[in-house]
Amino acid sequence: MSTTNEGAAADTEATTGASVDAETSASVVPDSHIRKYEPKGFTDSNKKKALFVVGDPRKYSVNYDLAYTAMKHFEDKGVEVEVRDLYDLKFNPVIMPEDFYYAKDGTGEPTPDVATEQNYVKQATYIIFVYPNWHDTPNAIVKGYMERVFAKKFAYQNTADGLEGLLKDKSIFTIMNCGFLGGGRGFSGDGVGINDKLWDQYMAAFKVLDDDTAGFWGVENKGRFVNDRSPANNSETYKEDIDKLRTDLTNYLDKVFFK
């Protein structure tokens, strides 16, 4: 999938949406419309728990706005939310030599950073990955999180019948902002008439990827919310446009998680 809106990183000196001019191809939210949300985190309660793993360096991006919106919605629905912002954590996505045999074979002990993340995964009911679509797969920091944290003998193991996932009774879901043709918002069947056949082809490819991951780990794949219709950075109706996107996301989450 082409990455027209999310393909280029914003100015490296930018820290807010206002400091990124409207010519960037990255989808950003103007300062006046940013709605940051800080979740309360996990407790030892018996409530369901949603672990958000976010891989986006821009707190003012449309992609991060989707994370804020979703985290608030889950908490409003009585689900505890913990966010792991991989850039804030300075998470190293690279499997280093000292990590290799633990990640590949489950040999030895996890490094402290991986052990910390595995503890959050153990507590989670829902594991929600949030990242921008830059090259049609999880971006490097999220993919590295998957490879290092969801290691063998933690997330899956060998059996006489093949691989067995060890994270049963959990589910995964992905929220991804992208830029293509403005072709849809949601998942398969949610094209808007621009090129629905191509939209559904891409959504089918994402489903194959997610089903394979879910099968490895023994979790349920609850699918994705893919936004390919971000407001233009300089839109005169930006408030209405971003509010509509937020509503579409929460309605979709209701359908998937709270029906």
Sequence and secondary structure as in RCSB ss.txt:
>XXXX:A:sequence
MSTTNEGAAADTEATTGASVDAETSASVVPDSHIRKYEPKGFTDSNKKKALFVVGDPRKYSVNYDLAYTAMKHFE
DKGVEVEVRDLYDLKFNPVIMPEDFYYAKDGTGEPTPDVATEQNYVKQATYIIFVYPNWHDTPNAIVKGYMERVF
AKKFAYQNTADGLEGLLKDKSIFTIMNCGFLGGGRGFSGDGVGINDKLWDQYMAAFKVLDDDTAGFWGVENKGRF
VNDRSPANNSETYKEDIDKLRTDLTNYLDKVFFK
>XXXX:A:secstr
   TTTSS   TT  SGGGS TT SS B  GGG          SSSS EEEEEE  S TTBHHHHHHHHHHHHHH
HTT EEEEEETTTTT   S  TTTHHHHHH  S   HHHHHHHHHHHH SEEEEEEE SSSS  HHHHHHHHHHS
 BTTTEEEETTEEEES TT EEEEEEE  SSS BEESTT B SSSHHHHHHHHHHHHHHHHHHHHHHT EEEEEE
EE     TT TTHHHHHHHHHHHHHHHHHHHH  
